[in-house]
C-alpha cells in the first residue's frame, strides 16, 4: 500500500507520469490540462524528477519533440486537451503509425465552436481512428494507475502503440479525491525500463525512418497495426491482473461490469459519468428494477466480443455518450456497440443517450430516468429514438 493523498485528476496524471520515470517531457499548457504540464515542470525544476523538460511553442511541437525522443528509444510523456489535440493531429497520427510507444494524458473537453472550454469527450472520440490505444478513466486513482499501466501496455513487444489516458476535464481534472500513491520502489518493481528497439535511430546502425513508402508495404504496416490492436486486448487484461497482484487494484481490463449478472437492463457509461450511473443502478434495484452498468474502459482497441458477451441475455440497453457522431444523430459509442452485436442472435431494445456536452451535468436522476425508460420498454426490441439529456 502506498500513501493516501488528496489529488486532482491532473495531479494524479502528473504523479503517475513522474513515477514512470520519463526520459523526456514536452507539453504546452491548455485548459483544462495545464496543471499537468506545470506540475511536471515544477518536479523537474525542483530536482525531484530526473527528466529532460522541453519548453515548446505549441502542441504540434510538443508531439514532434516527444516523437524524436521516442525514435531513439526514450520513454516520453505529454498531455493536452481539445484544440491542443487538434493542433498536434499531424504528428499525433504519425506517432501511432510509426509504432512509437508513449503515454499522453488527455483531459477531455468539448471542441469549439460555439466557444467553450468545458467538459466533454468530443476531442478524444474524434481522433479514435488515429491509431492510438484509448483508455477512459472515471476516478483520479484510475488516472494515476493507468498512466503507469499505459507504459507497460504501450511498450509490450506485441503492441508498440501509443496510449491515451483520458479523463473528464474539470469533473476529474480539477476535482480532488483520495488517491493511493505507490512508492517509486513499488513502481520500479512493476514497470521495467523501456527496451523497445524496432525503430531506434543510432549512427552506428543507420536505418531509414519513415521514407516514402509504396502501397504494397503500407498495406502490411496497416495490417500489422490492426493485428497489434487485437493483441492489445489480451495484453490489457494480462497487465490489469499483474497490477492487481502488485497493488491490489483491478479495473477489469477493457470493460468493467456492475450488477450485470442478473440484470434485465444495462446502461453503458464512459469515464466520469460512471459513478452517477452506479448510484442510479443501486436506486433502481431498491425499486425492484434489475439494472446493471457496463463501463467501457477502452474505446480503442474496441472490445467488441467482450461487450457482446456482457450484453448477452439482457433485454435492453442504453449507451450514454458525452460526444456526438455528426451525421448519424446519435452517440458514437452507441454506434460501435450496435456493430459489436450485429452478428449475434440477440434481440435488444436499445437507444443512444447524449448528454454532458460543454460541461452540462449528467445526474443520478438522468441515469435513473434512462433506466426506468429501458425497463418500461424492455419488451419492445429495436432501436428507440435518441434521447438528449437537455434541461430548459
Buried (B, 14 or more C-beta within 10 A) or exposed (E): EBEEBEBBBBBBBBBBBBBBBBBBBBBBBBBBBBBBBBBBBEBBEEEEBEBBBBEBEEBBBBBBBBBBBBBEBBBBBBBBBBBBBBBBBEBBBBBBBBBBBBBBBBBBBBBEEEEBBBBBBBBBBBBBEBBBBBBBBBBBBBBBBBBBBBBBBBBBEBBBBBBBBBBBBBBBBBBEBEBBBBEEEBBBEBBEEBEBEEBBEEEEEEEEEEEEEEEEEEEEEEEEBEEBBEBBBBBBBBBBEEBEEBBEEBBBBBBBBBBBEEBBBBBBBBBBBBBBBBBBBBBBBEEEBBBBBBBBBBBBBBBBEBBBEBBEEBBBBBBBBBBBBEEEEBBBBBBBBBEBBEEEEEEBBBBBBBBBBBBBBBBBEBBBBBBBBBBEBBEEBEEBEBBEBEEE
